[in-house]
Amino acid sequence: MPFDCHTQPLSATQARVLATLLEKSRTVPDSYPLTLNSLVTGCNQKTSREPVMQLSDSEVLQALDELRQQALVVEIGGARVARWEHNFERGIGVPSQSAALLGLLMLRGPQTAAELRGNAERWHRFADISSVEAFLAELHERSPDKGGPLVTLLPRAPGAREPRWAQLLCGPVDWQALAQAGTPGEAAGDLSSPTLPTRVQALEAQVAALQDCVQRLCAELGLPAPQPMSPPGQE
């Protein structure tokens, strides 16, 4: 029977372990299957993870045991140390392209189709955004006999150009919590995405500097200086 996320959703730890195995199988195939130590390191890495987690060996081992019972991971006995590999495509019942999208959503949280295409570069090269959207639509319209939908389209956030997709392998999405958290790049202290007041102040400072430069040039050339522009609402 296909995995049904609506009756047996994954925990956050299980999702991180499963998605990390899926990621490493595609990005570092020479090191795959993973030892427990490598898997814990991958789960806790600080890049390409949302949220960043700090899982212990025992927590990862417990998640592996639970995932094994659901036929989502397999233990490979080695001569010196056990290794682990995922059984994602067969266990969930999806093609490799859809598995890549679900893995990225589990590792990085909600994303737009364009973000998914860019982040999937090392997992699977999608021809264009339309192809990503086609696989997302297929996951969204998954029939009940196959376990039901695996992704959902979130309401467009204020000021956002495109809506984001979220995975349902961990159960229903808490839209209110996501709205309070904001979209990636809006977190406090993220200088790569300044707030509107900050951007306005920066632009006003640039305009003032340009006005000073124009006035100096006019004075040197003996030309009448243009009337300085007043900020909006101060005419």
N, C-alpha and C positions, 0 to 999 in steps of 0.2 A: 504494500500500500504506500502511495507517495507520502512524503513528509507533509504534515498539515500544521502550519504555523499558527492556525487559529485555535487548535486544541492542545498543542504542545509547543508553545513558543520557546525560542532560544533565550537563555539568559544573556546578559551583557558579556559575561566572561566566556560563555560558550561561543557566542558570535565572534568575539575577538580571536579566540583560538582557531575556530574554523576558517575565518577570513584570512588569518595570517598564514595558515597552511596553504590556502588557495593562492595567496599572493606569492609566496616563496616558490611554489611549484612552477610559476610562470616567470618570475623575475630572476631567480637564482637556481635554475634546474640542476646545476652541478652539485649543489649542497642539499638537494632534496632526495628522499624524505628527511625530515628534521629530527634531530635529537631533542630531548626535553630542554636542554640548556639553550639550544638555538631557538627553539620555539618560544621560550619565555622571553628571550632577548627581543625577538620579533614582535611579540605582543606588547612589550613595554617601550618600544622605540618611540622617540619623541617627534619624528617626522612622519607625515602622511597618516596621522592618527587623530581622530576626533571622537571622543575625548582621549587624551593621553591617560594611560592606565599604569598601575604599578602592581602587577600580579605576582604572587609567590609561586614557587615550584608546586606546592601542594594544591593551590587553587587551579593551576593549569592541569595538573594530573587529574583532579576531580572532574574538571570540564571534559578532559579527554575520555575518561571512563563513561561519562554521561553521553557524550557524542558517539562513542563506540556502541553503546546500547541502542542508539537510534540509527546505527549503520551509516553514520556520516563521517567517521574516521576509521582508519585501520592501523593497527600496530604491526610494524615489520620487525621481526626478531633478527637482530644482528649478532655477529660473533662476539662483540664486546659490549655494545650498548643498543638498546631498543630505539627504533626510529618510528616516526609517525607520518602518515600521509592522509589526505582528505579523500572522501568518496562523494564529493559535493554534487557533481553533475548527475550521477546515478541515484544518490540518496534523495536529492531534491526533485529530480526529474526535469532538468533543464539542459539546453545545449551550452556549449562552452562560452559562447558570446554572452548569454544571459547570466552565466555563472560569474563572469568577469564584472558585470555591472552590479550584481548583488554583492559580490565581495567588496567592491569599492564603496558601496553604500554602507556596508557594515563597518568598514574601517574608517571612513571619512565623514559619515553622516550625510544628511540630505544634500543633493547637488542638482544642478540643472543638466539638461542633456548635453550642452556644450562643455560643461565642466567634466562630466563623465567621459566624454570622448577624449579630452585632453589628458585626464588622469589615467585613462586606460591604455595609453600608448605602449607601455611595456607589458601589458597583460594581453591585449588584443587590439589590432589596428582596425578601427572602424573606418569605412570609406568616407563617411560624412555624418553629419548630425542626424540626418533623416534615418540612417540605418540604426543609430542608437535609439531614436524615438520608436522605431518599429519594434525592436526587441523589448523596450519598456512597455509599449502598448500590449504586447503579447503577454508579458508578465502581469500586467494590470488586468487583463481580461481572462486570466487563467480560469478554467471551468472548475466547479466544485468537485467533480469526480477526480481532478488532478491535485486537489488540495486547496483550491481557491487562489485569489490574487496574492502575489508576492511583493508588489510595490504599490504605492499610492501617490497621486499627484497632490502636493500641498497647495493651499491657497497662496496666491502671489503675495509676497511680502510688500509692504509700503515702500515705494521707490525702486523696487526690483523690476528689471526688464523681463525676466523669464521666471516661471514657476519652478520649484525644485521638486525632485522625486525623493521618496523615502522608502526604505525596505520594510517589509512586514514580517520578516522572519522572527523578530523579537516581539511580535504582537502588535496591537493597534498603536498608532502614533499619537503621542500627546501633543496636539497642535498648539495648545496654549503655552506649554513649556517651551516649545520651539520658538514661538513668537516672542516670548519674554527674553529668551537667550539671544535672539537676533540672528541675522545671517552672518556667515563667515566674513571676517574683515571688519565687523562693526564692534568687536569687543573693545573694551576700554584699553587704551594704550597701544592700539594698532595704528601706527603712524602711516601705514601704507594706504589707509582708507580714512582720511580726515573727515570730521563732521562738517556739516554745512557752515556753521558759524566760523569755524577755523579757516575754511576755504575762502569765505567772504573776506575775512580780515587779511588774509594773504593777498588776495586780489586788490583790495583797497590800498595796501602798502605798495604794491607794484605800480598802481595807477599814480599814486602820489610821487613816487620816485621818477616816473616818466614825465610828470608835469614839471618837476623841478629841473629835469634835464632840458626840456623844451624851453623853459624860461631862461636858463643860462645861455643856451644857444642863440635865442632871440636877442639877448642883451649883447652878446659878443658881435652879432651881425648887424646890430642897430635896427632891428625889426621890432614892431609892437608885439608885446607878449600876449598870447591868447588868454581869454578869461578862464581861470581855473574852474573845473567842473565841481559842482557840489554833490555830495552823496545823495542818493534818492531820499526824498522826504524832508530834505533840509533846504529846499529852494526858498 
